[in-house]
Amino acid sequence: MNTEVITLHDRVDLPAGFQAAGLGAGIKKNGKKDLALIVSDTSAAAAGIFTTNQVQAASVKLCRERLAQGTARAIVINSGNANACTGERGMKDARKMGAIGARALGLEENDVLVCSTGHIGACLPMDVVEKGIEAAASQIGSDHGLDAAEAIMTTDTRPKYCTTQILVEGKPVTLTGLAKGAGMIEPNMATMLSFLMTDAAVDPAALQTCLKDAADQSFNRISVDGDRSTNDTVLFLANGSAGHAPLDTTHPDWPAFKAAVFALTHDLAMKIMRDGEGVTKVVTIRVQGAVSNEEADCAARSVGNSLLVKTSWVGNFPNWGRVMDALGYSAATIQEDRVDIAYDGLPATAGGLAASTPLDELKKVIERSSFTIDIDLHVGDGEAIVYSCDCTEEYVKINR
């Protein structure tokens, strides 16, 4: 991850040239906000990454298609209905959402991206959606970013957002991100939506590369429950309102921009983890000494997704035997007598055997709301990190 120091602000400051809206259209039956718009005053470079699930929502398919042009002006988002597994009608409805948004905002249809999140298998109530989009279009403003962040929530308990500023060619540049996600969270990608905006001018190809690299170190590093959705989408719009020469990988201020994007996505990813369904502990799993980075990743994910490991965290018990077990059935190369495991620096195993750290000291670590498990396999130079959490009874209640 880029190591430049970036100051983050826990607020929604829309970059210059961006407006947003969020309201309750009636898609959700509880009266909560469920329809959002994000709009750039001018054409913006656009990038996106999507779920790796083979079953994909209509909105994902439409966004992939429209992002081929490398630019966009607006994003229409609904929550409360995923518009996934809805066949031909689902695609028609997704296109209609974009068309309604384009008409209401005075844009071309191809300049409008569409995202949905919520229950799978039900068709969108398009009469409700249409009225909601039209109402939202009449309310857009530069001070409505928080409304948009609230409108994209599903089982989230709170909205997730972040803003940062940097200088490019001596000119102030703002980067802001919104996200939703709480359950069905697994690397590549989590069940989530995220929308990043900046008034920087950025080459579209460079923007796409930057977004993917940042997601690989943030959104693709988190796992609440090992599940993965049909609608996962991260979109990034850069409209150039800051007034500098376009950024690309050769620009002297590119490292600062990339560091800001990395910091922003990491912050949003960790907010998703902390708001995970039923989560009381966020656990960082660091694996080193693997045969390769890929094998380190397999080992870390195996530990992070093990229900036996996750429930031991709920019980405040440092059951390193379950960690060893999860390592053993992973796809990574494991030599049992070389494995070291530590909890916040306190050795639990050395060479595959119990270390001398008193159990009570290890328990104190597990009782914390966040801690780190370091695993050294001692068979190579590969390393990886995954952010996981406990699995509580509350998670079961939410999803039963």
C-alpha positions as CSV (number, residue, x, y, z in Angstrom):
1,M,0.0,0.0,0.0
2,N,1.2,3.5,-0.7
3,T,2.9,4.9,2.4
4,E,2.3,8.7,1.8
5,V,0.6,10.3,4.8
6,I,-3.0,11.4,3.9
7,T,-5.3,13.2,6.3
8,L,-8.9,11.8,6.2
9,H,-12.0,13.6,7.3
10,D,-15.1,11.7,8.4
11,R,-17.6,13.9,6.5
12,V,-19.1,14.2,3.0
13,D,-17.6,17.2,1.1
14,L,-18.6,16.7,-2.5
15,P,-15.8,17.7,-4.9
16,A,-16.2,20.8,-7.1
17,G,-18.7,20.1,-9.9
18,F,-20.6,17.3,-8.1
19,Q,-24.1,17.2,-6.8
20,A,-26.1,14.5,-5.1
21,A,-29.5,13.6,-3.7
22,G,-31.1,10.9,-1.6
23,L,-34.7,10.2,-0.6
24,G,-37.3,7.6,0.3
25,A,-39.1,6.7,-2.9
26,G,-41.0,3.8,-1.4
27,I,-39.0,0.9,-2.7
28,K,-38.4,-0.1,0.9
29,K,-41.5,-0.6,2.9
30,N,-40.1,0.9,6.1
31,G,-40.1,4.4,4.7
32,K,-36.3,4.8,4.8
33,K,-34.3,6.4,2.0
34,D,-33.8,4.1,-0.9
35,L,-33.1,6.2,-4.1
36,A,-29.9,8.3,-4.7
37,L,-28.3,10.3,-7.5
38,I,-24.7,11.4,-7.9
39,V,-24.2,13.9,-10.7
40,S,-21.2,15.6,-12.3
41,D,-21.8,19.0,-13.8
42,T,-19.5,18.1,-16.7
43,S,-18.3,14.9,-18.4
44,A,-16.1,12.9,-16.0
45,A,-13.5,10.1,-16.6
46,A,-15.1,6.9,-15.2
47,A,-13.8,3.7,-13.9
48,G,-15.4,0.7,-12.2
49,I,-14.8,-2.7,-10.7
50,F,-17.5,-5.4,-10.1
51,T,-18.4,-8.6,-8.4
52,T,-16.6,-11.8,-9.5
53,N,-19.8,-13.8,-8.9
54,Q,-20.9,-15.6,-12.1
55,V,-24.5,-14.5,-11.3
56,Q,-24.6,-10.8,-11.9
57,A,-27.3,-8.2,-11.5
58,A,-28.7,-6.3,-14.4
59,S,-27.1,-3.1,-13.1
60,V,-23.6,-4.7,-13.1
61,K,-24.1,-5.8,-16.7
62,L,-25.2,-2.3,-17.8
63,C,-22.4,-0.5,-16.0
64,R,-19.8,-2.8,-17.6
65,E,-21.3,-2.0,-21.0
66,R,-21.4,1.8,-20.5
67,L,-18.0,2.1,-18.9
68,A,-16.4,1.0,-22.1
69,Q,-16.6,4.6,-23.3
70,G,-14.5,5.7,-20.3
71,T,-16.7,8.6,-19.3
72,A,-20.0,9.2,-17.4
73,R,-22.0,12.1,-15.9
74,A,-24.3,10.5,-13.4
75,I,-25.1,7.4,-11.3
76,V,-28.6,6.4,-10.3
77,I,-28.7,4.0,-7.3
78,N,-31.6,2.2,-5.6
79,S,-31.5,0.1,-2.4
80,G,-34.1,-2.4,-1.2
81,N,-34.1,-4.4,-4.5
82,A,-31.1,-6.0,-6.2
83,N,-32.8,-6.4,-9.6
84,A,-30.8,-9.6,-9.8
85,C,-32.0,-12.9,-11.3
86,T,-34.8,-11.0,-13.0
87,G,-34.0,-12.0,-16.6
88,E,-34.8,-9.8,-19.6
89,R,-37.2,-7.7,-17.6
90,G,-34.4,-6.9,-15.2
91,M,-32.2,-5.6,-18.0
92,K,-35.1,-3.5,-19.4
93,D,-35.7,-2.0,-16.0
94,A,-32.0,-1.2,-15.5
95,R,-31.9,0.6,-18.9
96,K,-35.2,2.3,-18.0
97,M,-33.7,3.6,-14.7
98,G,-30.8,5.1,-16.7
99,A,-33.2,6.6,-19.3
100,I,-35.4,8.2,-16.6
101,G,-32.3,9.6,-14.9
102,A,-31.0,10.9,-18.2
103,R,-34.3,12.6,-19.0
104,A,-34.7,14.1,-15.6
105,L,-31.1,15.5,-15.6
106,G,-31.0,16.5,-19.2
107,L,-28.2,14.0,-20.1
108,E,-27.5,11.3,-22.7
109,E,-28.6,7.8,-21.6
110,N,-25.1,6.4,-22.1
111,D,-23.8,8.9,-19.6
112,V,-25.9,7.5,-16.8
113,L,-24.7,4.5,-14.8
114,V,-27.1,2.4,-12.7
115,C,-26.6,0.5,-9.4
116,S,-29.0,-1.6,-7.3
117,T,-28.7,-3.4,-4.0
118,G,-31.2,-5.3,-1.9
119,H,-33.2,-8.6,-2.1
120,I,-32.4,-10.9,-5.0
121,G,-35.1,-12.3,-7.3
122,A,-37.8,-9.6,-7.3
123,C,-38.5,-7.1,-10.1
124,L,-38.2,-3.4,-9.4
125,P,-41.4,-1.5,-8.9
126,M,-40.7,0.8,-11.8
127,D,-43.6,3.2,-11.2
128,V,-42.2,3.9,-7.7
129,V,-38.6,4.1,-9.1
130,E,-39.5,6.5,-11.8
131,K,-41.2,8.9,-9.4
132,G,-38.3,8.6,-7.0
133,I,-35.7,9.4,-9.7
134,E,-37.7,12.4,-10.9
135,A,-38.1,13.7,-7.3
136,A,-34.4,13.2,-6.6
137,A,-33.4,15.0,-9.8
138,S,-35.3,18.1,-8.6
139,Q,-33.5,18.0,-5.2
140,I,-29.8,17.6,-6.2
141,G,-27.3,19.9,-4.6
142,S,-23.7,20.1,-3.5
143,D,-24.8,19.7,0.2
144,H,-26.8,16.4,-0.2
145,G,-23.9,13.9,-0.1
146,L,-25.0,12.5,3.2
147,D,-28.5,12.0,1.9
148,A,-27.1,9.8,-0.9
149,A,-24.9,7.9,1.6
150,E,-28.0,7.1,3.6
151,A,-30.1,6.1,0.6
152,I,-27.7,3.3,-0.5
153,M,-27.8,1.5,2.9
154,T,-29.4,-1.9,3.3
155,T,-28.6,-3.7,6.6
156,D,-26.0,-1.1,7.4
157,T,-26.5,0.6,10.8
158,R,-24.9,3.8,9.7
159,P,-23.8,5.5,6.5
160,K,-20.2,5.3,5.4
161,Y,-18.3,8.2,3.9
162,C,-14.9,9.9,3.9
163,T,-13.3,13.0,2.3
164,T,-9.7,14.0,1.8
165,Q,-7.8,16.8,0.0
166,I,-4.4,17.0,-1.7
167,L,-2.6,19.4,-3.9
168,V,-2.1,18.8,-7.7
169,E,0.1,21.4,-9.4
170,G,-0.5,23.5,-6.3
171,K,-4.2,23.4,-6.7
172,P,-6.6,21.9,-4.1
173,V,-8.2,18.6,-5.1
174,T,-10.9,16.9,-3.2
175,L,-11.6,13.1,-3.1
176,T,-14.8,11.8,-1.5
177,G,-16.2,8.3,-1.1
178,L,-19.5,6.8,-0.1
179,A,-20.0,3.1,0.6
180,K,-22.6,0.6,1.9
181,G,-22.0,-3.0,3.1
182,A,-22.5,-5.0,6.2
183,G,-23.2,-8.7,5.2
184,M,-22.2,-11.1,2.5
185,I,-18.7,-9.6,2.6
186,E,-15.9,-11.6,1.1
187,P,-12.8,-10.6,-0.9
188,N,-13.1,-10.2,-4.6
189,M,-15.4,-8.3,-3.9
190,A,-17.4,-7.7,-0.8
191,T,-21.2,-7.3,-1.0
192,M,-21.0,-3.6,-1.3
193,L,-21.5,-0.5,-3.3
194,S,-19.0,2.4,-3.3
195,F,-18.9,5.6,-5.2
196,L,-15.7,7.7,-5.4
197,M,-15.7,11.2,-6.7
198,T,-12.9,13.7,-7.4
199,D,-12.5,17.1,-9.1
200,A,-9.1,16.0,-10.3
201,A,-8.5,15.6,-14.0
202,V,-7.4,12.0,-14.5
203,D,-6.7,9.9,-17.6
204,P,-9.4,7.2,-17.8
205,A,-7.0,4.3,-18.2
206,A,-4.9,5.5,-15.2
207,L,-8.1,6.0,-13.2
208,Q,-9.1,2.4,-13.8
209,T,-5.7,1.0,-12.9
210,C,-5.6,3.2,-9.7
211,L,-9.0,2.0,-8.7
212,K,-8.2,-1.7,-9.2
213,D,-4.9,-1.4,-7.3
214,A,-6.6,0.4,-4.4
215,A,-9.5,-2.1,-4.2
216,D,-7.1,-5.0,-4.2
217,Q,-5.6,-3.5,-1.0
218,S,-8.9,-2.6,0.7
219,F,-12.3,-3.8,-0.5
220,N,-10.8,-7.1,-1.7
221,R,-9.1,-7.6,1.7
222,I,-12.2,-7.7,3.9
223,S,-14.4,-10.7,4.9
224,V,-17.4,-10.7,7.2
225,D,-18.9,-14.1,6.3
226,G,-17.1,-15.6,3.3
227,D,-20.1,-14.8,1.0
228,R,-20.1,-12.7,-2.1
229,S,-23.0,-11.0,-3.9
230,T,-24.5,-10.4,-7.3
231,N,-24.4,-6.6,-7.3
232,D,-21.0,-5.5,-6.0
233,T,-19.9,-2.4,-7.7
234,V,-17.3,0.4,-7.1
235,L,-17.5,3.4,-9.4
236,F,-15.0,6.3,-9.6
237,L,-15.8,9.6,-11.4
238,A,-13.1,12.3,-12.0
239,N,-14.5,15.5,-13.6
240,G,-11.4,17.7,-13.8
241,S,-13.0,20.8,-12.2
242,A,-9.9,21.5,-10.2
243,G,-8.3,22.8,-13.4
244,H,-5.0,21.1,-13.7
245,A,-3.4,19.0,-16.4
246,P,-4.7,15.5,-16.5
247,L,-3.1,13.1,-14.1
248,D,-1.5,9.8,-15.3
249,T,1.2,7.6,-14.1
250,T,3.9,9.9,-15.4
251,H,2.6,13.1,-13.6
252,P,4.8,14.2,-10.7
253,D,1.7,14.4,-8.4
254,W,0.5,10.9,-9.4
255,P,1.9,9.3,-6.2
256,A,0.0,11.8,-4.0
257,F,-3.2,11.1,-5.9
258,K,-2.8,7.3,-5.7
259,A,-2.0,7.5,-2.0
260,A,-5.2,9.5,-1.4
261,V,-7.3,6.9,-3.3
262,F,-5.7,4.1,-1.3
263,A,-6.3,5.9,2.0
264,L,-9.9,6.6,1.0
265,T,-10.8,3.0,0.0
266,H,-9.0,1.5,3.0
267,D,-11.0,3.8,5.3
268,L,-14.3,2.9,3.7
269,A,-13.4,-0.9,3.7
270,M,-12.7,-0.8,7.5
271,K,-16.0,1.1,8.1
272,I,-17.7,-1.7,6.3
273,M,-15.9,-4.3,8.5
274,R,-16.8,-2.4,11.7
275,D,-20.4,-2.3,10.7
276,G,-20.5,-5.9,9.7
277,E,-23.7,-7.8,10.6
278,G,-23.4,-8.7,14.3
279,V,-19.7,-7.8,14.4
280,T,-18.1,-7.1,17.8
281,K,-14.4,-7.7,16.9
282,V,-12.4,-6.7,13.8
283,V,-9.4,-9.0,13.3
284,T,-6.4,-8.3,11.1
285,I,-4.8,-11.5,9.8
286,R,-1.2,-11.1,8.5
287,V,0.5,-14.1,6.9
288,Q,4.2,-14.0,5.9
289,G,6.7,-16.6,5.0
290,A,4.5,-18.3,2.4
291,V,5.7,-19.9,-0.8
292,S,4.1,-17.0,-2.7
293,N,1.8,-14.0,-2.2
294,E,-1.0,-16.1,-3.6
295,E,-0.5,-18.9,-1.1
296,A,-0.3,-16.4,1.7
297,D,-3.6,-15.0,0.6
298,C,-5.1,-18.5,0.6
299,A,-3.9,-19.1,4.1
300,A,-5.1,-15.8,5.4
301,R,-8.5,-16.2,3.9
302,S,-8.8,-19.7,5.2
303,V,-8.3,-18.5,8.7
304,G,-10.5,-15.4,8.3
305,N,-13.4,-17.4,6.9
306,S,-13.3,-20.3,9.3
307,L,-16.5,-20.4,11.4
308,L,-14.7,-22.3,14.1
309,V,-12.1,-19.6,14.3
310,K,-14.6,-16.8,14.2
311,T,-16.8,-18.3,16.9
312,S,-13.7,-18.8,19.2
313,W,-13.2,-15.0,18.9
314,V,-16.8,-14.5,20.1
315,G,-16.0,-16.7,23.1
316,N,-12.8,-14.6,23.9
317,F,-10.8,-17.8,23.6
318,P,-7.4,-17.8,21.7
319,N,-7.9,-21.2,20.2
320,W,-4.8,-21.3,18.0
321,G,-5.4,-24.9,17.3
322,R,-8.4,-23.9,15.1
323,V,-6.1,-21.4,13.3
324,M,-3.6,-24.2,12.7
325,D,-6.4,-26.4,11.4
326,A,-7.6,-23.7,9.0
327,L,-4.0,-23.2,7.7
328,G,-3.7,-27.0,7.2
329,Y,-6.7,-27.3,4.9
330,S,-6.0,-24.2,2.9
331,A,-4.3,-24.3,-0.5
332,A,-1.1,-23.0,0.9
333,T,2.0,-25.1,1.5
334,I,2.2,-25.7,5.2
335,Q,4.9,-27.4,7.2
336,E,3.4,-27.9,10.6
337,D,6.7,-27.7,12.6
338,R,7.6,-24.3,11.1
339,V,4.4,-22.4,11.8
340,D,4.5,-19.4,14.3
341,I,1.3,-17.7,15.4
342,A,1.1,-14.6,17.5
343,Y,-1.8,-12.5,18.9
344,D,-0.9,-8.8,19.0
345,G,2.8,-9.8,19.2
346,L,2.3,-12.4,21.9
347,P,3.5,-15.8,20.7
348,A,0.8,-18.5,20.8
349,T,2.8,-21.1,18.8
350,A,6.5,-21.5,18.0
351,G,7.4,-24.1,15.4
352,G,3.9,-25.5,15.4
353,L,3.9,-26.1,19.2
354,A,2.3,-24.2,22.0
355,A,4.4,-21.2,23.1
356,S,5.1,-20.2,26.7
357,T,2.8,-17.2,26.8
358,P,0.3,-17.6,29.6
359,L,-3.3,-18.3,28.4
360,D,-4.7,-15.4,30.4
361,E,-2.4,-13.0,28.5
362,L,-3.7,-14.3,25.2
363,K,-7.3,-14.1,26.4
364,K,-6.8,-10.4,27.1
365,V,-5.9,-9.8,23.5
366,I,-8.9,-11.7,22.2
367,E,-11.2,-9.7,24.5
368,R,-10.3,-6.5,22.6
369,S,-12.6,-5.0,19.9
370,S,-9.7,-5.2,17.4
371,F,-6.5,-7.3,17.4
372,T,-4.0,-8.8,14.9
373,I,-3.0,-12.4,14.3
374,D,0.4,-12.7,12.8
375,I,1.2,-16.0,11.1
376,D,4.7,-16.9,9.8
377,L,4.8,-20.1,7.7
378,H,8.6,-20.0,7.3
379,V,8.6,-21.6,3.8
380,G,9.1,-18.6,1.5
381,D,8.8,-14.9,1.1
382,G,5.1,-14.6,0.3
383,E,2.8,-12.3,2.3
384,A,-0.8,-11.2,2.5
385,I,-3.3,-9.5,4.8
386,V,-7.0,-10.0,5.3
387,Y,-9.4,-8.2,7.6
388,S,-12.0,-10.5,9.2
389,C,-14.3,-10.4,12.2
390,D,-16.2,-12.6,14.7
391,C,-19.4,-14.4,13.9
392,T,-22.0,-13.8,16.6
393,E,-25.6,-14.9,17.3
394,E,-26.7,-11.5,16.0
395,Y,-25.4,-12.3,12.6
396,V,-27.6,-15.4,12.5
397,K,-30.6,-13.5,13.7
398,I,-30.2,-10.9,10.9
399,N,-29.8,-13.5,8.2
400,R,-32.2,-16.2,9.3
